[in-house]
C-alpha cells in the first residue's frame, strides 16, 4: 500500500455548517482537506462524515490520524 501525501503537519481548523463532507484520504486533492476526486486510480477512498449543526472541527492534515478524518495529534510523531 502506498503512503498518502502529508499536506501539512497540523490540523485544518474549520467551522463547518451542517451537512455531509468527504475528507481527502490520499492527500492529492487541490481542495484540501476535502476530496476532489484525485484519488481515482489509487487504493485510497475519501472518508465521509456528517455534521448535524455548525461545528468547529480539526481535520487531519498529515493523513496518519487513528481517528480520521479528525486530528488525533499523530502529526507530532512524524519525522521532520
Protein Blocks (a to p, Z undefined) as FASTA:
>chain_A
ZZdddfbfcdcdddddeddddddfkopackbcbdehlmgopabdcdddddfbdcdddddf
klpafkbcbdehlmmmpcZZ
